[in-house]
Amino acid sequence: QVQLVESGGGLVQPGGFLRLSCAASGSGFSISAMGWHRQAPGKERELVAAITSGGITHYAHSMKGRFTISRGNAKNTVYLLMNSLKPEDTAVYYCNSDQGNYRYWGQGTQVTVSS
């Protein structure tokens, strides 16, 4: 089993920034690809960014240049630094860990961008 715990969400004004964190634990966890997705009300869950075990990153087009995904030194933590936030970035952000053919999800953290 793998447990993922996200933190760092909240309310921020347009143009502001937030840093999300996700800590992985559990007997089933091994260093592997991790990432962030988000889901806005009435919309499907979409990829935000991903990072491989080797540190290669991938971003959705609309986030490229504004968001940065990184891993902690212990490799079981992944971060998402979000700059220049827009109201359309409002969503629940979910962390994921890919273990073999199975994807584990965190419980999500709400990000609201509003003045």
N, C-alpha and C positions, 0 to 999 in steps of 0.2 A: 504494500500500500504506500501511496505517496500523498502527503498533505501539503497543500499550498495555501499560504496565508498572505493576502495582499494588504497593503496599507498605503496611506498617503493621499487618498482622495479628499475631495472637499469642494468648497465654493471658491471660485476665483473670477476676477474681472477679465473681460476681453483684453488680450495682449499680455496677460500675466503668465505665470509658469507654475507647474507642479512637478513633483518627483514622486513617482509611485515605486513601491518596493514589493517584492514577492520573495518569501522565504520558503524553500522546499525542505521537507523532512520525511522520515519514514523508512521502513526497511526496504521498500521497493525502489527507493531513489538511487539513481546513479547519474553521473554527469552526462547530460544529453542536451538535445535542443530544447530551448524554452522560448516563450514568447508572450506577447500580449495581443488580445483581441478586445473588441468593444461592441456593445450593443445599445443602440439608442431606442427609445420607445417606438414601437411599431415597425422597427427595422430588423433585418437579419444581423446576426453576429458577423463581424468582419475582422480581418487581420489588420493589426496595427504595425507590429514589428516582431521579428524573430531573431534569435541568435543561436548559432550552432555550438556544440561543445568546444570547437576550436576557435570560437570567437567571430565567425563570419556572420555579418548582419544583413538583414533584408527588411525593407520598409514598404508599406503601402504607398502608392504614389502621392496621395494627398498629405501624408505625414512627413515625407522626405524633406530634410532640411529644417524641420521644426522639432521633430522628436528624435531622441537618441536612446537606444537600448544598450545596456551594458551588464556585465556580470561582476559580482563581488569576487574577492580573492579566493574565497572558499568554494566558489563555483556553484553553490546551492542557492544563491540569491541572484535575482535579476532585477534590474532597475529600468524605469522608463522616465526619462527627463522630457517633459513636454513644455516647449516654449511657444510664445506667440499664440496662445490659445484663443480659439474662436468659439462663438456660441454653438456652432455645429459640431464641436468636439464633445459636447455634453453627451454622456453615456455612462453605462456601467462598464468598467474596464476589468477584464478577466485575465489572469495569468494562466499559462499552460506549461506543462512539462510532458515531453514525449518520451515514453519509455517503451522501446520496441514498437509494436504496432498499436499501443494504447496511449491515449492522450488524457492526462489528468487535468482537472480544472480547479481553480480556486473559487471562492465564494463571490468574488467580485467586489469592487470598490467604486462608489459613485463619484463621478467628476461632473461638476456643474459649472459652466462658464456663463456668467451673467453679470450685468451691471446693476 
